[in-house]
Amino acid sequence: MRAVRVECSIPSIEHDQRVQAALQAVSWDYRGILDQIDGRLRVMCECITTDGNCLSPGFRIGGVTVVEILEEWTTEYLTHHLVSLEFDQELVGRFFESRDLTLLAGTNLTSNGLVIQVAGRQSSMVNFLREVREAVPVERITSAKSSEGMVQKGPTLQQHRIIKVAHRNGWYEVPKKISIRGLASKLGLSKSTVAEQLVKAESEIVGDFLDSSR
C-alpha cells in the first residue's frame, strides 16, 4: 500500500494528557525507529523547546516513556533535544511486531496538530489506521501519489478544519447561515484569520480541481 498521512487537529486531541505534556515544547519530530523490545517500540524524536527544558528521562505518561536524552544543541532562540521514546506494546508497539509497518519522516506533533505518516503491508496498515480512527478524531487521511511521495498538497490542516466547520454551519448555502464573526467564534480564531484561511483553502481546492480536469 502507498504511504498514508493521518492528520489530527489540536482541538480534537488537546484533552489528551500526553498531548498536553508534549506541547510544553514547540514540536516533536520523528527521526527513526531504534528498536523493538518485548513488544515495546522505541523511536528517536527531535524535541524543540524555547526554554531549554525537555521532558526528563524516566518521565512516563499514558504508555509513553522518555528513555534518554541522546544529544542537545542550541540554535538562536531554540534548543534541540534528540530523545529516545518508548511506546508500550498495548499503545503502539503491537502494530510493529510483524516488522511489515514503519513510521515515515514527516510524523510530528506541533501546535498545528498531530501528523502520522506510515507505509507497509496493506493488511497491517488497515489495522493500524482503523485503531487510530477509533482512538482519536481524525481530520484527514491522504495517500501518496506514486510519483510524488508524501507531498503536502491542498489545504493545510487548519484550513481543512475551517472549511469543514464552515460547510457544516451553512457558510456555503445561499443565503449564508453563518457570518465570519460566527465562524470565528466557533473556531476560536480572529475574523481576519478565518477570512484569510478560507480564501487560501478555497484557492487550493479550486486549483486542484482545475488541474485534475485538464
Secondary structure, DSSP 8 states (H G I E B T S, - for coil): ---EEEEEEHHHHTTSHHHHHHTTSSEEEEEEEEEEETTEEEEEEEEEESSS----TT-EETTEEEEEEEEEEEETTEEEEEEEEEE-TTTTGGGGTTS-EEE-TT-EEETTEEEEEEEE-HHHHHHHHHHHHHHS---EEEE-BTTTBS---SS-HHHHHHHHHHHHTTTTSSS-SS-HHHHHHHHTS-HHHHHHHHHHHHHHHHHHHHHHT-
